[in-house]
Amino acid sequence: MAVEALQALVERWVRPEVRALAPYAVPPAGDLIKLDAMENPYRWPPELVEAWLERLRRVPLNRYPDPEARELRAALRRTWGVPEAAGLVLGNGSDELIQMILLALAGPGRTALAPEPTFSMYRILAVACGLGYVGVPLGEGFALDGPAFLEALERHRPAVLFLACPNNPTGNLFDPAWVERLLEAAPGLVVVDEAYAPFCEASWLDRAGGHPRLLVLRTLSKLGLAGLRLGLLAGPPAWLEQIGKLRLPYNIGVLNQASALFALEHWEVLEAQARRIRADRAALERAVAERPGVRAVYPSQANFVLFRVWPGRAEAVFEGLRRRGVLIRLLHGAGPGLEDCLRVTVGTPEENAAFLEALDGALAEAGGGAR
């Protein structure tokens, strides 16, 4: 088949809104210091790795996993203190759970609502599932613009409102009083996405199951288990019963279940790593703010730092860092308010030091030495 004919076939059958989407981009890191994906930079100590491998040797790969992951769900409930009134559904990362929510709510004329800027998968998955999508710009300092959200709720009557707390890519928590008001005003579901909960002290998880419109998302990815792809959705059982019908059979494999259970048995290791990341985040924020050519650093409650360089220099700084062996995330042009912004994940002390040294060179090369 000729290329033109194949393209015409694709355009005939793939929905125009899907064709218009940009895929979720993950640049290859190669040998670069990887500080672009909000991963925990610490591996388990060798003795823990050996104990984990011994556990995996006993897993029967010839058998399907427990489709309900009952032992794992019970362990997650205990570890995170999920209220007994809340139901739980597990997903292959929180991305799958977001998709399941949207599939359950999709229908003609229905809409998903979220702040802008925020996690890009809300938009991508809403469009993929056939919903409209409305982004409401954040206010000064990336704060929640409460009146604008109330107006958007009234105008669009969304089936679901997504609120990432802390927000990605800005790192800030939203005013809980405004979140409460939106929860009461929303006509449909309000999903509070707590992917970065290990790095802050605020949470809505204790409310899961106690409010008829509130669902709470968690993930193990940012805590140090990104390779497992395990997410949790908590909320009223009546909602989760319907959403759970869209979960693919055996979506949490036997190795993932066994590995996650093992990690929960050694939770203190992950908690200690999170505490170290929080301490290093504060030091990194101060160090970046001291650099000539950095215009602003935004206080973070996550495991990354968002900063803004002087106008027109973000791309040059990003490329300068790459040439010096460090990969971070260029956010200039990625959403409202992100002009001249870049985001760096908190790494090990050695990685953070290498980033700062590379940043000095990249800023100087980009002409960012003067304030």
C-alpha positions in Angstrom: 0.0 0.0 0.0 1.3 3.4 -0.9 2.2 5.8 1.9 -0.5 8.2 0.8 -3.1 5.5 0.8 -2.1 4.3 4.2 -2.2 7.8 5.6 -5.7 8.3 4.1 -6.8 5.1 5.8 -5.5 6.3 9.2 -7.1 9.7 8.8 -10.5 8.1 7.9 -10.7 5.9 11.0 -8.7 7.6 13.8 -10.6 10.3 15.5 -9.4 13.9 14.5 -9.0 14.8 18.2 -6.7 11.8 18.7 -4.7 12.7 15.6 -4.2 16.2 17.0 -2.7 15.0 20.2 1.0 15.1 20.9 2.3 11.9 22.5 3.6 11.9 26.0 7.3 12.5 25.3 10.1 10.8 27.3 13.5 11.8 25.9 16.2 9.2 26.1 18.7 9.9 28.9 21.6 7.8 27.7 24.6 8.5 29.9 23.3 11.8 31.1 22.6 12.5 34.8 18.8 11.9 34.7 17.0 14.7 36.7 13.9 15.1 34.4 11.4 12.5 35.6 10.8 13.0 39.3 12.2 9.6 40.2 13.7 8.7 43.6 17.4 8.6 42.9 18.2 6.1 45.6 18.3 2.3 45.1 17.8 -0.2 47.9 20.8 -1.3 50.0 22.4 -4.5 48.6 21.2 -6.7 51.5 17.6 -5.6 50.8 18.0 -6.3 47.1 19.2 -9.8 47.9 16.2 -10.5 50.1 13.8 -9.1 47.4 15.4 -11.4 44.8 14.9 -14.4 47.1 11.3 -13.5 47.5 10.8 -13.3 43.7 12.4 -16.7 43.2 9.4 -18.2 45.0 6.8 -16.5 42.8 4.9 -18.9 40.4 5.2 -17.2 37.0 3.1 -19.9 35.4 0.0 -18.8 37.4 -2.1 -15.7 36.9 -1.9 -13.2 39.8 -4.6 -12.6 42.3 -7.0 -10.5 40.1 -8.0 -8.4 43.1 -4.5 -8.1 44.6 -6.2 -8.6 48.0 -3.1 -9.0 50.1 -1.5 -6.0 48.5 -4.6 -3.8 48.9 -4.8 -4.7 52.6 -1.1 -3.8 53.0 -1.5 -0.5 51.3 -4.5 0.3 53.4 -2.6 -0.4 56.6 0.6 1.5 55.4 -1.2 4.6 54.2 -4.0 4.6 56.8 -6.8 4.4 54.2 -10.1 4.8 56.0 -12.1 1.6 56.3 -15.1 3.4 54.7 -13.1 3.8 51.5 -13.0 1.3 48.7 -9.7 0.6 46.8 -8.8 -0.1 43.2 -5.3 -0.7 42.1 -3.9 0.3 38.7 -0.8 -0.1 36.5 0.4 3.2 37.7 -2.0 6.1 38.5 -2.2 6.7 34.7 -4.3 3.6 34.2 -6.6 4.7 37.1 -7.0 8.2 35.5 -8.0 6.4 32.3 -10.5 4.2 34.0 -12.1 7.1 35.7 -12.5 8.9 32.4 -13.8 5.9 30.6 -16.4 5.4 33.3 -17.6 9.0 33.0 -17.3 9.5 29.2 -20.4 10.5 27.3 -21.7 12.9 24.7 -21.0 16.5 25.7 -19.2 15.6 28.9 -16.1 17.4 30.0 -13.0 17.0 32.3 -11.6 20.1 34.0 -8.2 20.8 35.5 -5.8 23.6 36.3 -3.2 24.8 33.8 -0.4 24.1 33.9 -0.7 20.6 35.5 -0.1 16.9 34.7 -0.4 16.6 30.9 -2.0 13.1 31.0 -5.3 14.5 32.3 -5.8 16.2 28.9 -4.3 13.4 26.8 -6.5 10.7 28.4 -9.6 12.9 28.5 -9.4 13.4 24.8 -8.5 9.7 24.2 -11.6 8.7 26.1 -13.9 11.0 24.2 -14.4 13.8 26.7 -14.0 17.5 26.2 -11.2 19.1 28.2 -11.1 22.5 29.8 -8.0 24.0 31.5 -8.4 26.8 34.0 -5.2 29.0 34.3 -3.6 29.2 37.7 -3.2 32.6 39.4 -0.2 34.5 40.7 2.5 32.1 41.9 0.6 29.2 40.5 -2.1 29.5 43.2 -5.5 28.2 42.6 -7.7 30.9 41.1 -10.8 30.0 43.2 -13.3 32.4 41.5 -12.2 31.3 38.0 -12.7 27.7 39.0 -16.1 28.3 40.4 -17.1 30.1 37.2 -15.7 27.2 35.1 -17.6 24.6 37.2 -20.8 26.5 36.7 -20.3 27.1 32.9 -19.0 23.6 31.9 -20.6 21.3 34.5 -17.6 18.9 34.3 -18.0 15.2 34.9 -14.6 15.3 36.7 -12.3 17.9 38.1 -8.6 16.8 38.6 -6.5 18.6 41.2 -2.9 17.5 41.6 -1.8 18.2 45.2 1.1 19.0 45.1 0.8 20.2 41.5 3.0 19.0 38.7 5.0 20.8 37.3 4.7 23.7 39.7 5.3 21.9 43.0 2.9 23.8 45.1 -0.1 22.8 47.2 -3.4 24.4 46.6 -5.2 26.3 49.3 -7.3 23.6 51.1 -10.1 26.0 51.8 -10.5 26.6 48.1 -10.2 22.8 47.4 -13.0 22.3 49.9 -15.2 24.9 48.2 -14.6 23.3 44.8 -15.5 19.9 46.2 -18.8 21.3 47.4 -19.5 23.1 44.1 -18.5 20.4 41.7 -21.4 18.6 39.9 -19.4 15.5 39.3 -16.3 13.8 40.7 -13.3 15.7 42.2 -10.1 13.6 41.9 -7.2 14.8 44.2 -4.0 13.3 42.8 -1.5 12.9 45.5 1.4 11.5 43.5 3.9 13.6 45.5 2.4 13.0 48.9 5.6 11.5 50.3 7.3 15.0 50.1 4.7 17.1 51.9 2.6 16.9 55.0 -0.9 17.6 53.6 -3.3 15.0 52.4 -6.9 14.3 51.6 -6.6 10.6 51.9 -8.2 10.6 55.4 -11.4 12.0 53.7 -11.5 9.2 51.1 -14.8 7.4 51.5 -16.3 10.1 53.6 -17.4 12.5 50.8 -19.7 11.4 48.0 -17.7 13.2 45.2 -14.0 12.8 46.4 -11.6 10.3 45.0 -7.9 10.3 46.0 -5.1 9.0 43.8 -1.8 7.7 45.1 1.2 6.1 43.4 4.4 4.3 44.5 6.3 5.7 41.6 7.7 8.9 43.2 8.5 7.1 46.4 11.1 4.9 44.7 9.2 2.2 42.9 8.6 3.9 39.5 9.6 0.6 37.7 6.7 -1.3 39.4 3.9 0.9 37.9 1.5 0.7 40.8 -1.2 3.2 41.6 -4.1 3.3 44.1 -7.5 4.9 43.9 -9.5 5.4 47.1 -13.0 6.7 47.5 -16.7 5.7 48.1 -17.2 2.1 47.3 -20.2 2.9 45.0 -17.9 4.8 42.7 -15.1 2.3 42.8 -17.4 -0.6 42.0 -18.3 1.1 38.7 -14.8 2.3 37.9 -13.3 -1.1 38.8 -15.4 -2.8 36.1 -13.1 -1.2 33.5 -9.9 -2.6 35.1 -8.3 -5.0 32.7 -8.0 -8.6 34.2 -4.8 -9.3 36.1 -3.6 -5.7 35.6 -1.1 -6.0 38.5 1.3 -8.9 37.7 2.6 -11.4 40.2 6.1 -9.9 40.3 4.7 -6.4 40.8 2.4 -7.7 43.6 5.3 -9.5 45.3 7.7 -6.7 44.9 5.2 -4.1 46.3 4.4 -6.3 49.3 8.1 -6.7 50.0 8.6 -2.9 49.7 5.8 -2.2 52.2 7.4 -4.6 54.7 10.5 -2.3 54.5 8.6 0.9 54.4 11.0 2.6 56.8 13.7 2.5 54.0 11.5 4.4 51.6 10.4 6.9 54.2 14.0 7.6 55.1 14.8 8.2 51.5 11.8 10.6 51.2 13.0 12.6 54.3 16.5 12.9 52.7 15.0 14.1 49.5 12.9 16.8 51.3 16.0 18.0 53.1 18.0 18.1 49.9 15.2 19.9 48.1 15.4 22.8 50.5 19.2 23.1 49.9 18.7 22.8 46.2 16.1 25.6 46.1 18.4 27.9 47.9 21.4 27.1 45.7 19.4 27.6 42.5 18.0 30.9 43.7 21.6 32.2 44.3 22.6 31.7 40.7 22.9 34.8 38.6 20.6 34.4 35.6 17.9 32.7 37.7 14.9 35.0 37.9 12.7 33.0 40.3 12.6 29.7 42.2 9.1 28.4 43.2 8.8 26.8 46.6 8.1 23.1 46.2 6.3 20.5 48.2 7.3 17.8 45.7 10.6 16.1 44.8 11.5 18.7 42.1 12.2 22.4 41.8 10.7 24.7 39.2 12.7 27.8 38.3 12.6 30.6 35.8 15.5 32.1 34.0 15.7 35.4 32.2 13.5 35.9 29.1 14.5 34.0 26.0 17.2 31.8 27.7 15.4 28.7 28.8 16.1 26.6 25.7 19.8 27.6 25.7 20.1 26.8 29.4 18.5 23.4 28.8 20.8 22.6 25.9 23.8 23.8 27.8 23.0 21.4 30.6 22.6 18.5 28.2 26.0 19.3 26.7 27.4 19.2 30.2 25.9 15.8 30.9 22.7 16.7 32.9 19.1 16.1 31.7 16.3 18.2 33.2 12.9 19.2 31.9 12.3 22.2 29.6 8.9 23.7 30.3 9.0 26.9 28.3 5.9 26.8 26.1 4.4 23.8 27.9 1.5 25.8 29.5 0.3 29.2 30.7 2.7 30.8 33.2 5.7 28.5 32.3 7.5 30.9 30.0 11.3 30.6 30.6 10.8 27.8 33.1 12.7 24.6 33.7 12.2 21.8 36.2 14.9 19.7 38.0 14.3 16.6 40.0 16.0 16.4 43.4 18.8 13.9 43.0 21.5 12.5 45.2 23.9 15.1 46.7 26.4 14.2 44.0 23.9 14.6 41.2 22.7 17.9 42.7 26.2 19.2 42.9 26.9 18.2 39.3 23.6 19.9 38.2 24.6 23.2 39.9 28.0 23.2 38.4 26.5 22.5 34.9 23.9 25.2 35.5 26.6 27.8 36.2 28.2 27.0 32.9 24.9 26.9 31.0 23.7 30.2 32.4 27.0 31.9 31.7 27.0 30.5 28.1 23.4 31.7 27.6 24.2 35.2 28.7 22.4 34.7 32.1 25.1 36.2 34.3 23.4 39.6 35.0 20.3 40.1 37.2 
